[in-house]
């Protein structure tokens, strides 16, 4: 009777496809990620592009949280996140805020895991 074996194989194939789809990419391309230089410059001026950049960062972090299935944002105020990014960008002026956001996510996930 081949039906149970076929059914089992189909279930295994479906399950593996689900896990593959749920696994986040190492580093996805972040479109329109402001550079750290732009981040610092506009934060100093407190202009409309500073607001745009902070909104971009919050959206990026939210996307990382949803994509990774790790809810690392609760308990972290936006002002703390922006201050963290200020420090990151001063230390890494040749990167962009997507790289900083990914680093921040890793730090917050580790911090949250330590609180459990």
OpenMM code with the backbone's topology and positions (N, CA, C; nanometers):
from openmm import Vec3, app, unit

residues = "UNK UNK UNK UNK UNK UNK UNK UNK UNK UNK UNK UNK UNK UNK UNK UNK UNK UNK UNK UNK UNK UNK UNK UNK UNK UNK UNK UNK UNK UNK UNK UNK UNK UNK UNK UNK UNK UNK UNK UNK UNK UNK UNK UNK UNK UNK UNK UNK UNK UNK UNK UNK UNK UNK UNK UNK UNK UNK UNK UNK UNK UNK UNK UNK UNK UNK UNK UNK UNK UNK UNK UNK UNK UNK UNK UNK UNK UNK UNK UNK UNK UNK UNK UNK UNK UNK UNK UNK UNK UNK UNK UNK UNK UNK UNK UNK UNK UNK UNK UNK UNK UNK UNK UNK UNK UNK UNK UNK UNK UNK UNK UNK UNK UNK UNK UNK".split()
positions = [
    Vec3(0.0844, -0.1180, 0.0000),
    Vec3(0.0000, 0.0000, 0.0000),
    Vec3(0.0892, 0.1247, 0.0000),
    Vec3(0.0938, 0.1961, -0.1119),
    Vec3(0.1829, 0.3111, -0.1266),
    Vec3(0.1203, 0.4413, -0.0779),
    Vec3(-0.0058, 0.4463, -0.0541),
    Vec3(-0.0736, 0.5695, -0.0156),
    Vec3(-0.0185, 0.6290, 0.1137),
    Vec3(0.0018, 0.5529, 0.2233),
    Vec3(0.0559, 0.6121, 0.3449),
    Vec3(0.1972, 0.6673, 0.3250),
    Vec3(0.2796, 0.6001, 0.2475),
    Vec3(0.4163, 0.6470, 0.2226),
    Vec3(0.4130, 0.7752, 0.1408),
    Vec3(0.3293, 0.7788, 0.0405),
    Vec3(0.3153, 0.8985, -0.0426),
    Vec3(0.2650, 1.0158, 0.0406),
    Vec3(0.1672, 0.9896, 0.1259),
    Vec3(0.1124, 1.0932, 0.2125),
    Vec3(0.2190, 1.1450, 0.3097),
    Vec3(0.2957, 1.0534, 0.3667),
    Vec3(0.4026, 1.0920, 0.4583),
    Vec3(0.5082, 1.1757, 0.3869),
    Vec3(0.5462, 1.1356, 0.2663),
    Vec3(0.6451, 1.2107, 0.1885),
    Vec3(0.5936, 1.3504, 0.1557),
    Vec3(0.4664, 1.3591, 0.1181),
    Vec3(0.4074, 1.4893, 0.0861),
    Vec3(0.4041, 1.5799, 0.2088),
    Vec3(0.3724, 1.5246, 0.3251),
    Vec3(0.3700, 1.6030, 0.4491),
    Vec3(0.5100, 1.6527, 0.4849),
    Vec3(0.6088, 1.5671, 0.4695),
    Vec3(0.7473, 1.6073, 0.4986),
    Vec3(0.7927, 1.7172, 0.4044),
    Vec3(0.7593, 1.7038, 0.2767),
    Vec3(0.7950, 1.8051, 0.1789),
    Vec3(0.7280, 1.9381, 0.2112),
    Vec3(0.6015, 1.9345, 0.2456),
    Vec3(0.5281, 2.0561, 0.2813),
    Vec3(0.5871, 2.1204, 0.4063),
    Vec3(0.6190, 2.0406, 0.5063),
    Vec3(0.6766, 2.0939, 0.6301),
    Vec3(0.8119, 2.1582, 0.6040),
    Vec3(0.8953, 2.0959, 0.5215),
    Vec3(1.0267, 2.1536, 0.4945),
    Vec3(1.0142, 2.2842, 0.4173),
    Vec3(0.9157, 2.2929, 0.3286),
    Vec3(0.8926, 2.4170, 0.2554),
    Vec3(0.8492, 2.5281, 0.3497),
    Vec3(0.7689, 2.4958, 0.4504),
    Vec3(0.7244, 2.5955, 0.5475),
    Vec3(0.8425, 2.6489, 0.6282),
    Vec3(0.9325, 2.5592, 0.6709),
    Vec3(1.0492, 2.6029, 0.7469),
    Vec3(1.1421, 2.6873, 0.6613),
    Vec3(1.1590, 2.6510, 0.5363),
    Vec3(1.2457, 2.7282, 0.4473),
    Vec3(1.1892, 2.8678, 0.4249),
    Vec3(1.0581, 2.8795, 0.4119),
    Vec3(0.9948, 3.0101, 0.3901),
    Vec3(1.0022, 3.0965, 0.5150),
    Vec3(1.0041, 3.0349, 0.6325),
    Vec3(1.0043, 3.1108, 0.7574),
    Vec3(1.1436, 3.1564, 0.7983),
    Vec3(1.2482, 3.0965, 0.7413),
    Vec3(1.3847, 3.1321, 0.7796),
    Vec3(1.4209, 3.2684, 0.7210),
    Vec3(1.4621, 3.3652, 0.8050),
    Vec3(1.4973, 3.4968, 0.7535),
    Vec3(1.6294, 3.4922, 0.6773),
    Vec3(1.6435, 3.5815, 0.5824),
    Vec3(1.7682, 3.5902, 0.5057),
    Vec3(1.8803, 3.6415, 0.5958),
    Vec3(2.0033, 3.6049, 0.5633),
    Vec3(2.1192, 3.6528, 0.6401),
    Vec3(2.1142, 3.8051, 0.6493),
    Vec3(2.1102, 3.8697, 0.5345),
    Vec3(2.1051, 4.0156, 0.5301),
    Vec3(2.0341, 4.0549, 0.4019),
    Vec3(1.9089, 4.0889, 0.4125),
    Vec3(1.8320, 4.1300, 0.2958),
    Vec3(1.8734, 4.2710, 0.2558),
    Vec3(1.8558, 4.3033, 0.1311),
    Vec3(1.8866, 4.4376, 0.0846),
    Vec3(1.7843, 4.5349, 0.1422),
    Vec3(1.8325, 4.6384, 0.2027),
    Vec3(1.7442, 4.7410, 0.2587),
    Vec3(1.7423, 4.8593, 0.1621),
    Vec3(1.6310, 4.8823, 0.1003),
    Vec3(1.6198, 4.9905, 0.0024),
    Vec3(1.6087, 5.1254, 0.0718),
    Vec3(1.6795, 5.2216, 0.0173),
    Vec3(1.6756, 5.3614, 0.0628),
    Vec3(1.7206, 5.3784, 0.2071),
    Vec3(1.8125, 5.2933, 0.2511),
    Vec3(1.8649, 5.3070, 0.3877),
    Vec3(1.9569, 5.4288, 0.3930),
    Vec3(1.9259, 5.5251, 0.4782),
    Vec3(2.0127, 5.6421, 0.4903),
    Vec3(2.1498, 5.6021, 0.5449),
    Vec3(2.2515, 5.6736, 0.5008),
    Vec3(2.3857, 5.6470, 0.5525),
    Vec3(2.3955, 5.7001, 0.6952),
    Vec3(2.4952, 5.6516, 0.7668),
    Vec3(2.5160, 5.7027, 0.9025),
    Vec3(2.5539, 5.8504, 0.9008),
    Vec3(2.6245, 5.8922, 0.7972),
    Vec3(2.6571, 6.0348, 0.7844),
    Vec3(2.5322, 6.1199, 0.7735),
    Vec3(2.4362, 6.0741, 0.6910),
    Vec3(2.3089, 6.1452, 0.6777),
    Vec3(2.2329, 6.1441, 0.8091),
    Vec3(2.2342, 6.0293, 0.8773),
    Vec3(2.1653, 6.0168, 1.0059),
    Vec3(2.2152, 6.1228, 1.1026),
    Vec3(2.3460, 6.1298, 1.1217),
    Vec3(2.4060, 6.2238, 1.2181),
    Vec3(2.3799, 6.3682, 1.1755),
    Vec3(2.4011, 6.3972, 1.0468),
    Vec3(2.3832, 6.5343, 0.9969),
    Vec3(2.2413, 6.5842, 1.0204),
    Vec3(2.1437, 6.5039, 0.9856),
    Vec3(2.0047, 6.5482, 0.9993),
    Vec3(1.9566, 6.5465, 1.1442),
    Vec3(2.0098, 6.4569, 1.2242),
    Vec3(1.9748, 6.4583, 1.3678),
    Vec3(2.0259, 6.5861, 1.4341),
    Vec3(2.1438, 6.6322, 1.3932),
    Vec3(2.1971, 6.7580, 1.4484),
    Vec3(2.1074, 6.8759, 1.4107),
    Vec3(2.0610, 6.8771, 1.2865),
    Vec3(1.9751, 6.9853, 1.2374),
    Vec3(1.8317, 6.9728, 1.2873),
    Vec3(1.7929, 6.8524, 1.3264),
    Vec3(1.6554, 6.8233, 1.3677),
    Vec3(1.5562, 6.8688, 1.2607),
    Vec3(1.5887, 6.8367, 1.1347),
    Vec3(1.5048, 6.8785, 1.0233),
    Vec3(1.4068, 6.7678, 0.9832),
    Vec3(1.3341, 6.7917, 0.8750),
    Vec3(1.2334, 6.6941, 0.8329),
    Vec3(1.2964, 6.5623, 0.7889),
    Vec3(1.4185, 6.5661, 0.7367),
    Vec3(1.4837, 6.4410, 0.6995),
    Vec3(1.5230, 6.3591, 0.8223),
    Vec3(1.5451, 6.4260, 0.9348),
    Vec3(1.5703, 6.3520, 1.0591),
    Vec3(1.4458, 6.2714, 1.0956),
    Vec3(1.3295, 6.3324, 1.0812),
    Vec3(1.2035, 6.2622, 1.1074),
    Vec3(1.1852, 6.1469, 1.0097),
    Vec3(1.2162, 6.1708, 0.8845),
    Vec3(1.2063, 6.0657, 0.7839),
    Vec3(1.2997, 5.9494, 0.8166),
    Vec3(1.4223, 5.9799, 0.8567),
    Vec3(1.5201, 5.8755, 0.8885),
    Vec3(1.4790, 5.7947, 1.0120),
    Vec3(1.4277, 5.8635, 1.1134),
    Vec3(1.3844, 5.7907, 1.2335),
    Vec3(1.2633, 5.7025, 1.2022),
    Vec3(1.1741, 5.7530, 1.1176),
    Vec3(1.0586, 5.6725, 1.0763),
    Vec3(1.1044, 5.5510, 0.9964),
    Vec3(1.2024, 5.5708, 0.9086),
    Vec3(1.2557, 5.4599, 0.8303),
    Vec3(1.3122, 5.3528, 0.9247),
    Vec3(1.3876, 5.3961, 1.0246),
    Vec3(1.4496, 5.3021, 1.1182),
    Vec3(1.3447, 5.2231, 1.1960),
    Vec3(1.2426, 5.2899, 1.2460),
    Vec3(1.1377, 5.2213, 1.3217),
    Vec3(1.0660, 5.1201, 1.2314),
    Vec3(1.0398, 5.1575, 1.1084),
    Vec3(0.9776, 5.0647, 1.0145),
    Vec3(1.0677, 4.9463, 0.9834),
    Vec3(1.1958, 4.9727, 0.9673),
    Vec3(1.2919, 4.8653, 0.9398),
    Vec3(1.2982, 4.7679, 1.0572),
    Vec3(1.3068, 4.8214, 1.1782),
    Vec3(1.3110, 4.7356, 1.2972),
    Vec3(1.1819, 4.6549, 1.3115),
    Vec3(1.0699, 4.7171, 1.2814),
    Vec3(0.9422, 4.6457, 1.2870),
    Vec3(0.9408, 4.5321, 1.1855),
    Vec3(0.9930, 4.5581, 1.0664),
    Vec3(1.0017, 4.4545, 0.9646),
    Vec3(1.0932, 4.3408, 1.0067),
    Vec3(1.2057, 4.3759, 1.0694),
    Vec3(1.2963, 4.2713, 1.1197),
    Vec3(1.2277, 4.1866, 1.2266),
    Vec3(1.1512, 4.2525, 1.3128),
    Vec3(1.0816, 4.1796, 1.4200),
    Vec3(0.9797, 4.0825, 1.3612),
    Vec3(0.9026, 4.1279, 1.2649),
    Vec3(0.8020, 4.0416, 1.2031),
    Vec3(0.8702, 3.9308, 1.1226),
    Vec3(0.9703, 3.9676, 1.0435),
    Vec3(1.0376, 3.8703, 0.9588),
    Vec3(1.1119, 3.7631, 1.0358),
    Vec3(1.1660, 3.7998, 1.1504),
    Vec3(1.2430, 3.7037, 1.2297),
    Vec3(1.1547, 3.6254, 1.3264),
    Vec3(1.0341, 3.6768, 1.3516),
    Vec3(0.9466, 3.6128, 1.4498),
    Vec3(0.9924, 3.6377, 1.5924),
    Vec3(1.0787, 3.7379, 1.6118),
    Vec3(1.1310, 3.7705, 1.7449),
    Vec3(1.0804, 3.9087, 1.7841),
    Vec3(0.9971, 3.9144, 1.8837),
    Vec3(0.9350, 4.0384, 1.9273),
    Vec3(1.0282, 4.1121, 2.0238),
    Vec3(1.1297, 4.1787, 1.9691),
    Vec3(1.2329, 4.2418, 2.0511),
    Vec3(1.2065, 4.3890, 2.0792),
    Vec3(1.1042, 4.4477, 2.0228),
    Vec3(1.0812, 4.5913, 2.0402),
    Vec3(1.0109, 4.6322, 2.1695),
    Vec3(0.9160, 4.5538, 2.2234),
    Vec3(0.8494, 4.5982, 2.3457),
    Vec3(0.9496, 4.6242, 2.4588),
    Vec3(0.9258, 4.7337, 2.5301),
    Vec3(1.0144, 4.7710, 2.6405),
    Vec3(1.1288, 4.8606, 2.5971),
    Vec3(1.1337, 4.8950, 2.4688),
    Vec3(1.2382, 4.9830, 2.4161),
    Vec3(1.1731, 5.1066, 2.3553),
    Vec3(1.1941, 5.2184, 2.4188),
    Vec3(1.1366, 5.3445, 2.3702),
    Vec3(1.2093, 5.3911, 2.2439),
    Vec3(1.1383, 5.4610, 2.1566),
    Vec3(1.2008, 5.5136, 2.0350),
    Vec3(1.3192, 5.6051, 2.0669),
    Vec3(1.3080, 5.6855, 2.1720),
    Vec3(1.4187, 5.7754, 2.2064),
    Vec3(1.5451, 5.6963, 2.2395),
    Vec3(1.5295, 5.5806, 2.3047),
    Vec3(1.6445, 5.4949, 2.3355),
    Vec3(1.7029, 5.4359, 2.2069),
    Vec3(1.6160, 5.3962, 2.1159),
    Vec3(1.6590, 5.3400, 1.9885),
    Vec3(1.7354, 5.4444, 1.9085),
    Vec3(1.6840, 5.5675, 1.9045),
    Vec3(1.7496, 5.6734, 1.8279),
    Vec3(1.8842, 5.7112, 1.8897),
    Vec3(1.8900, 5.7131, 2.0197),
    Vec3(2.0166, 5.7414, 2.0883),
    Vec3(2.1194, 5.6313, 2.0596),
    Vec3(2.0741, 5.5063, 2.0609),
    Vec3(2.1622, 5.3943, 2.0283),
    Vec3(2.2174, 5.4120, 1.8870),
    Vec3(2.1279, 5.4504, 1.7925),
    Vec3(2.1707, 5.4687, 1.6529),
    Vec3(2.2648, 5.5874, 1.6396),
    Vec3(2.2437, 5.6932, 1.7165),
    Vec3(2.3385, 5.8060, 1.7165),
    Vec3(2.4785, 5.7559, 1.7500),
    Vec3(2.4898, 5.6773, 1.8556),
    Vec3(2.6192, 5.6247, 1.8983),
    Vec3(2.6777, 5.5291, 1.7942),
    Vec3(2.5931, 5.4436, 1.7392),
    Vec3(2.6380, 5.3493, 1.6368),
    Vec3(2.6948, 5.4251, 1.5169),
    Vec3(2.6216, 5.5262, 1.4712),
    Vec3(2.6642, 5.6000, 1.3524),
    Vec3(2.7902, 5.6825, 1.3771),
    Vec3(2.8074, 5.7323, 1.4973),
    Vec3(2.9330, 5.8028, 1.5278),
    Vec3(3.0513, 5.7057, 1.5215),
    Vec3(3.0289, 5.5827, 1.5655),
    Vec3(3.1357, 5.4818, 1.5659),
    Vec3(3.1540, 5.4144, 1.4307),
    Vec3(3.0526, 5.4188, 1.3450),
    Vec3(3.0545, 5.3494, 1.2149),
    Vec3(3.0064, 5.4429, 1.1043),
    Vec3(3.0778, 5.5529, 1.0800),
    Vec3(3.0273, 5.6548, 0.9875),
    Vec3(3.0158, 5.6103, 0.8417),
    Vec3(3.0822, 5.5032, 0.8031),
    Vec3(3.0789, 5.4605, 0.6630),
    Vec3(2.9723, 5.3546, 0.6347),
    Vec3(2.8915, 5.3210, 0.7346),
    Vec3(2.7849, 5.2225, 0.7150),
    Vec3(2.6515, 5.2948, 0.6976),
    Vec3(2.5450, 5.2191, 0.6948),
    Vec3(2.4124, 5.2799, 0.6869),
    Vec3(2.3287, 5.2351, 0.8065),
    Vec3(2.2115, 5.2935, 0.8194),
    Vec3(2.1322, 5.2633, 0.9382),
    Vec3(2.0660, 5.1263, 0.9296),
    Vec3(2.0650, 5.0654, 0.8125),
    Vec3(2.0166, 4.9270, 0.8042),
    Vec3(2.1146, 4.8348, 0.8771),
    Vec3(2.2436, 4.8566, 0.8565),
    Vec3(2.3448, 4.7768, 0.9274),
    Vec3(2.3327, 4.8013, 1.0772),
    Vec3(2.3112, 4.9263, 1.1152),
    Vec3(2.2920, 4.9584, 1.2567),
    Vec3(2.1665, 4.8939, 1.3124),
    Vec3(2.0590, 4.8970, 1.2359),
    Vec3(1.9344, 4.8357, 1.2806),
    Vec3(1.9481, 4.6857, 1.3008),
    Vec3(2.0214, 4.6220, 1.2114),
    Vec3(2.0450, 4.4783, 1.2246),
    Vec3(2.1283, 4.4493, 1.3494),
    Vec3(2.2296, 4.5332, 1.3750),
    Vec3(2.3107, 4.5176, 1.4969),
    Vec3(2.2276, 4.5422, 1.6217),
    Vec3(2.1418, 4.6428, 1.6162),
    Vec3(2.0554, 4.6723, 1.7302),
    Vec3(1.9605, 4.5558, 1.7563),
    Vec3(1.9057, 4.4992, 1.6512),
    Vec3(1.8169, 4.3845, 1.6685),
    Vec3(1.8901, 4.2717, 1.7411),
    Vec3(2.0108, 4.2405, 1.6965),
    Vec3(2.0879, 4.1323, 1.7594),
    Vec3(2.1099, 4.1613, 1.9081),
    Vec3(2.1402, 4.2865, 1.9397),
    Vec3(2.1628, 4.3251, 2.0797),
    Vec3(2.0345, 4.3126, 2.1628),
    Vec3(1.9237, 4.3583, 2.1068),
    Vec3(1.7972, 4.3529, 2.1803),
    Vec3(1.7459, 4.2105, 2.1966),
    Vec3(1.7668, 4.1274, 2.0959),
    Vec3(1.7262, 3.9865, 2.1066),
    Vec3(1.8063, 3.9189, 2.2174),
    Vec3(1.9373, 3.9450, 2.2204),
    Vec3(2.0233, 3.8873, 2.3250),
    Vec3(1.9829, 3.9378, 2.4628),
    Vec3(1.9553, 4.0678, 2.4704),
    Vec3(1.9143, 4.1292, 2.5985),
    Vec3(1.7827, 4.0686, 2.6477),
    Vec3(1.6890, 4.0516, 2.5556),
    Vec3(1.5578, 3.9955, 2.5913),
    Vec3(1.5726, 3.8503, 2.6350),
    Vec3(1.6589, 3.7751, 2.5685),
    Vec3(1.6811, 3.6343, 2.6046),
    Vec3(1.7427, 3.6241, 2.7442),
    Vec3(1.8259, 3.7213, 2.7810),
    Vec3(1.8880, 3.7221, 2.9128),
    Vec3(1.7913, 3.7528, 3.0244),
    Vec3(1.6806, 3.8200, 2.9912),
    Vec3(1.5801, 3.8563, 3.0927),
    Vec3(1.4878, 3.7409, 3.1259),
    Vec3(1.4880, 3.6379, 3.0455),
    Vec3(1.3947, 3.5258, 3.0669),
    Vec3(1.4412, 3.4368, 3.1777),
] * unit.nanometer
topology = app.Topology()
chain = topology.addChain("A")
for resn in residues:
    res = topology.addResidue(resn, chain)
    for name in ("N", "CA", "C"):
        topology.addAtom(name, app.Element.getBySymbol(name[0]), res)
